[in-house]
């Protein structure tokens, strides 16, 4: 159930909306791994700190599935506009912007300023269902074009969590000469059948919404777009992002507003929590973009066409931090352990650093104290 007014057909950022701290870089034709071609594309990005004269202090921070370039804002931690990692990136923080020049792009296929399905195609209409299938490698190649445009030949570090961790790992494998350090947080070497299955039901929730209209919904009036399917997909995803321990301890069997769920109209508190976040999500994201980025996540397999996972990991020359979360049920620790065993130079030998958290997969966003400690270790390594 959606509450709080009529959500728009899309929550994508559109040309003419407030720019905020976004910067934009435009590029020419782009051919995907699958052979499709975009005649041109744009990446939105934000930066903090100053690039050194030698251009050797640049750190790429890559967001997770439904994130964006807004890692931190002008507001302090805890403020609604603070961004998604304000305790990690900033003056004196683990990724210290007094020392490092931090760049955070919105991934290709996203919906917060970078080219994606909600963007206008050359014929004057949204790409919508015509937008090409993208892979993790495609998205990294788009980021490589941004690095080239900014004159950054080698990243001091590439750091990402979840899907951003997939990008970070792919950077270190596909362009080892361009990555000095890499931080791979709560990400696997491959997206497994189990993870693809979890994603598939989210995608189907969007596609069966009558408001989705085969992806051609951008002219819909508020309230008539695919918001119910997108909200349901988000509710499903949240169950993978949080742990049973956290949900059970936080909500127990309490009900909302003191009304027993045994009576008419009663709702458990956890249902209200999921409903709130599903509704909120439809106001900042685009359904077609969700399909695009989830399918890109499903493509993730560092061993594809490289002789297998271990052969691919052996290509990494960067010093690596590989970090897992003991309660992560989306990308369990065994995936991070496999990465750590395969990369030649990691901070902790052939073992991943594993943090203890009740927050599940989202621990890399929430447990900023311990995550920051490990990132400081990584960035302290001389290269």
C-alpha positions, 0 to 999 in steps of 0.5 A: 500500500502506498501512502502520502500522496500521488507519486510521480511516474518517475523519480528520475532527475530530469533536465530542468530540475535543480542541479544541486552539486552535480557536475556533468561530463558528456561523451560521444558514442558508446558501444556496449559489451552486447553490441548495442550503441548509445550515440552519446552519453553523460555522467553526472558526478560530484567532487570534494577536495582538490586535485593535486598538481601531480594528479595523484590523489584522486579517489573514486567512490562508487555507489551501490545499486540505488545510490547516486553521486551525492556521497555527502552534501554541505549539511552535516551527518544526520541531515536529510541532505547529508548524502549516503556516506557523510561520516566516511567522506569529508574533512578529517574523515576516513576518506579525508577530503583535505588530502584526497580529491574524491569523485563520485559519479552516478553510474551509467543507466542510473537516474540521477543525472547520468544517461539512463532510460529516462533520458531523452534519445535522439528522436526526442523521446525517452529511451524507455524500453529501448535503452540497451542492456548494460553490464558492470564492465560497461559501467566501468568503461563509462567511468574510465571515460570520465577519468580520461576526461578529468586527466586522471591516469591512475586512481589513488584508490577505487572504493565501493560497497555492494554494487559499487564494490563490483565496480571497484573489483572490475576496475582493478581487474580490467585496468590494473595499471590505473588502480593503486589501491582498491576497497571492495566492501560487501561485494562478491566475485560473481552474482550467484544463482541465488542472488539472481533469483532474488533479483528476478522477483523484484524485476517481475514486480515492476513488469506486472504493474499495469502502470509500467506499460511495457516501460512506456510510462513517462507521460503518465500523470502522477499516481498512474506510473509503475509506482506500486511495482517499484515500491514492492520491488524495493520492499523485497530488496530491503529484506535482503539488505537487513538481517533477521536479527535487526528486524526481529529486535527492532520491530518484534511483533509490535503493531502500528499505532497501537491497533492490533493487526487482529482487528480490521485495518491493523498492521504490524510495525514492520509492514509499515516500515517496509511500506514507508521505504517503498513509497519513499523510493518511488519519489527518487528512482525510475522503474526502467532504471531499476531494471537496467541496474539490477540486470547489470548487477546480474551480469557480474562475473569477474571470471567471464571470458578470463579463464575463471574467477581465480585467473581474473583475481590474479590480475589485480596489482592494487593493494586491496581491502576486502571487507565483509559483514558477518550478517550479510545475507545478500552477499555472504562472507564466503564471496569476500573470502574468495576474493581475498584468497585470489588477489595477490596483495591484500591488507589481511593476507588471504582473509577478508576483514569481517565486521560484526554487525546486526544490520546485515548487508547495509552494515557497510553504510551504517557501521561507519566507525569500523568501516572508516577504520579499515578504509584508513588502513587502506589509504595509509598504505604507501604506493 
